[in-house]
Amino acid sequence: MGGLGLGRRGPRGRGGGCEGARLGGGAQGGGQGAAARAGPAARGAVLEDAGAGILLEALSTLGCEYQVETQRLARSLRWTRAKPDSCPRTVPSEVWDAGEQDFLLLLEPEEFLQGVNQLTQTCGPPCSVPWISPEGSASLHVAVIGLDAYLWSHQPSNIHQTRQPETAAVARTAVALSWPRVEEALVLLQLWAHLDVLLVASWQELSRHVCAFTKAFAQRPLKQYQESRAFSFCVAGRWAGGERVARDGTGLRGVWWRQIRQFNRVSPAVADAIVTAFPSPRLLQQAYRTCNTEQERTALLADLPVKTGDGARPRRVGPDLARRICLFLTTTSPELLLDLGS
């Protein structure tokens, strides 16, 4: 039996390189002739459906190349991924090495309802449901087209207005099952078989889903790699890891210096002047406690000299920064706002 295969040239830029998505099958896991390979697979029976042309047209618009292949599962699409021909230098080649596969099995409403009826009448995992047949480690999904309309047309009040079902068993199953039973089966499939079921009203809706999944499947390795990396703005080094302080106090001066630098408009020379006079915040707090008045405390650092270059005008720490550091270290009011921009 034939199958449908397709390949897609992935987007370039942003480290994307050449990616692919192929919709196609193959009992041997083919992929020949795909420009860039990563994608789904379908059996030739899909091509016999009246709406298959809508799917092929949507995939062509997406920029996919498809080919007919051999495939074991009837009415199914299989996404496979192979390493692209050229990889960007910023992305390790092993990112593309995983032979990941995803399956989408297309079911007719009556076929799905027969499986649901069997599922809701059995206890335990749904191993005996006929259409649940995952291949190895591949991820399986199920799609049903027109289930809502099918259930409505087989209600007792509407069944005489529609075409009679082909068999009495199908008629009894459709009438017996209602949306609550279907929803119960969907929950059981998710819990027991980790199986997602896609309910769509038309081939147009299915085509949109297949196109979106094809692009996502092709870009999945790159996105997973990017998410696993550290943030680009977290640069490795002293500022990223922080200053280490030993038990003997080594490194405390550096932490104190960096804390002062976090105040607005504080140059390294000003921070050096404060740290030289008071090598730790505890020493500065002790100095504040020896002051008799609030005015004396806020002006304690104001007259500290700041080293400047040769020939430059002498500078001081100044009253503004002295007041802000004093408030920062001495206030006991949780409601006080320290205006770093003042």
C-alpha positions in Angstrom: 0.0 0.0 0.0 1.2 3.5 -0.7 1.9 6.2 1.7 2.3 10.0 1.6 5.7 11.5 2.3 6.8 15.0 2.3 9.9 17.1 3.2 10.2 20.7 4.1 13.1 23.1 3.8 13.2 24.6 7.3 13.6 28.3 8.0 17.1 29.8 8.0 18.3 32.4 10.5 18.2 32.6 14.2 20.3 29.5 14.4 17.6 27.5 12.5 19.6 26.2 9.7 18.1 23.5 7.4 15.3 21.7 9.0 12.6 19.5 7.6 9.3 17.9 8.1 8.2 15.0 6.0 4.8 13.6 5.9 5.1 10.1 4.7 5.5 6.6 5.7 7.4 3.5 4.9 7.6 0.2 6.6 11.4 0.7 6.4 11.2 4.2 7.8 12.0 5.7 4.4 12.6 9.3 3.7 14.3 9.1 0.4 13.9 12.2 -1.8 13.0 14.6 1.0 14.9 17.9 0.7 15.0 18.2 4.5 13.6 15.4 6.6 11.5 15.7 9.7 7.8 15.0 9.7 4.7 12.8 9.6 3.7 9.8 7.5 0.5 8.6 5.9 -0.8 5.5 4.3 -2.0 5.4 0.7 -5.6 5.0 1.9 -5.5 8.7 2.9 -5.2 9.6 -0.8 -8.5 7.9 -1.5 -10.4 10.2 0.8 -12.4 13.0 -0.9 -10.7 15.7 1.2 -7.1 14.5 0.7 -6.6 17.1 -2.0 -7.3 19.8 0.5 -4.5 18.4 2.7 -2.0 18.1 -0.2 -2.8 21.7 -1.3 -2.2 23.0 2.2 1.1 21.2 2.4 2.2 22.5 -1.0 1.3 26.0 0.1 3.5 25.4 3.2 6.4 24.6 0.9 6.5 20.8 1.5 7.6 18.2 -1.0 5.6 15.0 -0.7 6.1 11.5 -2.1 4.2 8.2 -2.0 5.8 5.6 0.2 5.0 2.2 1.7 3.4 2.4 5.1 2.1 -0.1 7.6 -0.7 1.8 9.4 -3.7 2.5 7.2 -5.0 6.1 7.0 -2.1 7.5 9.0 0.5 10.2 8.8 4.0 9.8 10.1 6.5 12.5 10.9 10.1 11.4 10.9 13.2 13.5 11.4 16.7 13.1 9.9 19.8 15.2 10.3 19.7 18.2 8.0 22.3 18.5 5.2 23.9 21.5 6.7 23.8 22.6 10.4 24.6 26.1 11.7 27.9 26.4 13.5 26.2 27.6 16.7 24.1 24.4 17.0 25.9 21.1 17.8 25.3 18.4 15.3 24.0 15.9 17.9 20.9 18.1 18.4 19.6 16.6 15.2 20.6 13.0 15.7 17.5 11.8 17.6 15.4 9.6 15.3 12.1 11.0 16.6 8.8 9.9 15.1 5.2 11.0 15.5 2.1 9.3 14.1 -1.4 10.7 13.4 -4.0 8.0 12.8 -7.1 9.1 10.9 -10.3 7.4 12.0 -13.8 7.4 10.6 -16.5 8.4 13.2 -18.0 4.9 13.3 -14.6 3.3 13.7 -13.7 5.6 16.5 -17.1 5.0 18.2 -16.7 1.2 18.1 -13.3 1.6 19.8 -14.8 4.0 22.4 -17.7 1.6 23.1 -15.2 -1.2 23.7 -13.0 1.0 25.8 -15.8 2.2 28.2 -17.0 -1.4 28.7 -13.6 -2.8 29.7 -11.7 -2.4 33.0 -8.0 -1.7 33.0 -5.7 -0.1 30.3 -7.2 0.0 26.8 -4.8 -2.6 25.3 -7.5 -4.3 23.3 -8.7 -1.1 21.4 -8.1 -2.1 17.8 -6.8 1.2 16.5 -4.2 1.8 19.3 -1.1 0.3 17.9 1.9 2.6 18.6 5.1 1.6 16.8 8.0 1.3 19.1 8.8 4.6 20.8 6.9 6.7 18.3 4.3 9.1 19.7 0.8 8.3 18.5 -2.1 10.8 18.1 -5.6 10.1 16.7 -7.8 12.4 14.5 -11.5 12.0 13.9 -13.2 14.1 11.2 -16.9 14.9 11.5 -17.7 13.1 14.8 -20.1 15.8 16.0 -22.1 15.8 12.8 -22.1 12.0 12.8 -23.4 11.7 16.4 -26.1 14.3 15.6 -27.3 12.4 12.5 -27.6 9.1 14.3 -29.7 10.4 17.2 -33.1 8.7 17.3 -34.9 11.9 16.3 -32.8 12.4 13.3 -31.9 8.9 12.1 -34.9 8.7 9.7 -33.8 11.9 8.0 -30.3 10.6 7.2 -28.9 7.7 5.3 -29.2 4.4 7.2 -25.9 3.0 8.6 -24.3 0.2 6.7 -24.7 -2.3 9.6 -27.0 -2.7 12.5 -24.0 -2.9 14.9 -22.8 0.5 13.8 -26.3 2.0 14.2 -26.6 0.6 17.7 -23.1 1.9 18.7 -23.8 5.4 17.4 -27.2 5.6 19.1 -25.9 4.2 22.4 -23.0 6.6 22.6 -23.4 10.2 23.6 -21.0 13.1 24.2 -20.6 12.3 27.9 -19.5 8.7 27.0 -17.1 10.1 24.3 -15.6 12.6 26.8 -15.2 9.8 29.3 -13.3 7.8 26.7 -11.1 10.7 25.8 -10.1 11.0 29.5 -9.4 7.3 29.8 -7.2 7.4 26.6 -5.2 10.3 28.0 -4.7 8.6 31.4 -4.1 5.0 30.3 -2.6 5.3 26.9 -1.2 8.8 26.9 -3.1 9.2 23.6 -4.4 12.6 22.4 -7.5 12.6 20.2 -8.0 15.5 17.8 -11.7 16.1 16.9 -12.1 18.2 13.7 -15.1 19.2 11.7 -13.6 19.1 8.2 -10.5 18.4 6.1 -9.7 22.1 6.1 -9.4 22.1 9.9 -7.3 18.9 9.8 -5.0 20.5 7.2 -4.4 23.5 9.4 -3.5 21.2 12.3 -1.1 19.1 10.1 0.6 22.1 8.7 1.1 23.7 12.2 2.3 20.4 13.6 4.7 19.9 10.7 6.4 23.2 11.4 6.5 22.6 15.1 8.0 19.1 14.6 10.7 20.5 12.3 11.7 23.2 14.8 11.4 21.1 17.9 15.1 20.1 18.3 16.3 23.6 17.8 13.8 25.0 20.3 14.6 22.3 22.9 18.3 23.1 22.5 17.8 26.8 22.9 15.6 26.3 26.0 18.3 24.1 27.6 21.0 26.8 27.2 21.7 29.4 29.8 20.4 32.9 29.2 22.7 34.8 26.9 22.7 37.9 29.2 24.0 35.8 32.1 27.7 36.2 31.3 30.0 33.8 33.1 32.5 35.4 35.4 32.7 37.4 38.7 29.5 39.5 38.1 27.5 36.4 37.2 28.6 34.2 40.0 29.0 36.8 42.7 31.9 37.5 45.0 33.0 34.7 47.3 33.4 35.4 50.9 35.6 33.1 53.0 35.1 32.4 56.7 38.0 34.6 57.6 36.3 37.6 55.8 38.3 37.4 52.6 36.2 38.8 49.8 33.9 40.9 52.0 35.5 44.1 50.9 34.7 43.2 47.3 31.1 42.5 48.1 30.8 45.8 50.0 32.4 47.7 47.1 29.9 46.2 44.6 27.0 47.0 46.9 28.0 50.7 47.0 28.3 50.7 43.2 24.7 49.8 42.9 23.6 53.2 44.1 22.8 55.7 41.4 25.7 57.8 40.1 28.5 56.1 42.1 31.8 55.9 40.3 34.5 53.3 41.2 36.6 56.0 42.7 33.8 57.1 45.1 33.2 53.4 46.1 37.0 53.1 46.7 36.9 56.1 49.0 34.1 54.7 51.1 35.5 51.2 51.3 38.9 52.5 52.2 37.5 54.5 55.1 35.1 51.7 56.2 36.1 48.3 54.9 32.8 46.6 55.9 29.2 47.7 56.4 29.4 46.7 60.1 32.2 49.2 60.7 30.2 51.9 59.1 27.1 51.0 61.2 29.2 51.2 64.3 30.4 54.7 63.2 26.8 55.8 62.7 25.9 54.7 66.3 28.7 56.9 67.7 27.1 60.0 66.1 25.0 62.2 68.5 22.5 63.6 66.0 20.8 62.6 62.8 22.4 65.4 60.9 25.9 64.2 62.0 25.0 60.7 60.8 23.8 61.7 57.4 26.9 63.9 56.8 29.4 61.3 58.1 30.6 60.3 54.6 30.1 63.6 52.9 33.6 65.0 53.4 35.5 61.8 52.5 38.1 62.7 49.8 37.9 60.9 46.5 41.1 60.2 44.6 41.3 61.9 41.2 43.8 62.0 38.4 46.8 64.3 38.4 45.8 67.9 37.9 42.1 67.2 38.5 40.0 69.1 41.0 39.7 67.5 44.4 36.4 65.7 45.0 34.3 64.5 47.9 31.7 61.8 48.3 29.1 64.6 48.8 26.0 65.0 51.0 23.5 63.3 48.7 25.2 59.9 48.5 26.2 60.2 52.2 22.5 60.6 53.1 21.3 57.7 50.9 23.9 55.3 52.3 23.0 56.4 55.9 19.3 55.7 55.3 20.1 52.4 53.7 22.1 51.2 56.7 20.3 52.8 59.6 16.6 53.0 58.9 14.2 50.7 60.8 11.0 51.8 59.0 9.7 49.2 56.5 7.6 52.0 54.9 10.6 54.2 54.1 11.3 54.6 50.3 15.0 55.0 49.5 15.0 57.3 46.5 18.0 56.0 44.6 17.4 58.6 41.8 17.5 61.7 44.1 
